[in-house]
Amino acid sequence: MARLHLFDLDGTLLHGTTAPVEISRQLGLEAETVALDREISAGLIGPPEYATRVHALWADLAESHVVAAFESAPWLARIREVWAEIRGQGDYCAVISLSPSFFVERLTAWGAHAAYGSRFPAVPFTEPVDPAGVLSAAAKVRIADRLCEEFGTTRANCVAYGDSLSDKDLFGAVPVSVAVNADRHLARQATHSYMGMDLWEAYEVVRISR
């Protein structure tokens, strides 16, 4: 049965940062968004409030800002090579992130079979963000189950890659997990742990053990 590799984005594929911070950097609003990241990490706000507040910060956001943020972000090395290898093995790879869908979905062009993020209106914004479309840690598990059904596999054949408490539920739902540059709470829960800047090295841990 095919294996499904499930990747987080913020702090995992992106090293030491988040998609909202990289987007806000293009608008000169990096500090404000870093402060929001601290609030959600500390549990002071939840994903819906975070999304609403960051949406308000991005009143002047244009598609050119999103493109620049994506292209200049500090990605781990060899993401596309890992996903090409996974595809070549007849397996599947997907990204599930709490970050905005308009950023996350760009990763399908790099080889991800699917990419899910919190639903935001199209850029430039003419509508508010709908809190019902904002993802959570629990939503990552629900999406993983849908992907398993779509790809004809099961949780027993899933591998999760993540870095923080937003990945905790998913790590608890699948048998194999890789903590990538993770905080100590998630690293203790993971099957494997990797610190570094090269996704291939993180992937190779589970590739060799298959």
Salt bridges, closest charged atoms under 4 A:
ASP8 OD1 - LYS140 NZ 2.93
GLU22 OE2 - ARG25 NH2 2.55
GLU30 OE2 - ARG25 NH1 2.82
GLU39 OE2 - ARG53 NH2 3.14
GLU49 OE2 - ARG53 NH1 3.28
GLU63 OE2 - ARG106 NH2 2.22
GLU85 OE2 - ARG207 NE 3.06
ASP91 OD2 - ARG210 NH1 2.38
ASP145 OD1 - ARG155 NE 2.76
ASP167 OD1 - LYS140 NZ 2.63
ASP198 OD2 - ARG78 NH2 2.75
GLU204 OE2 - ARG207 NH1 3.52
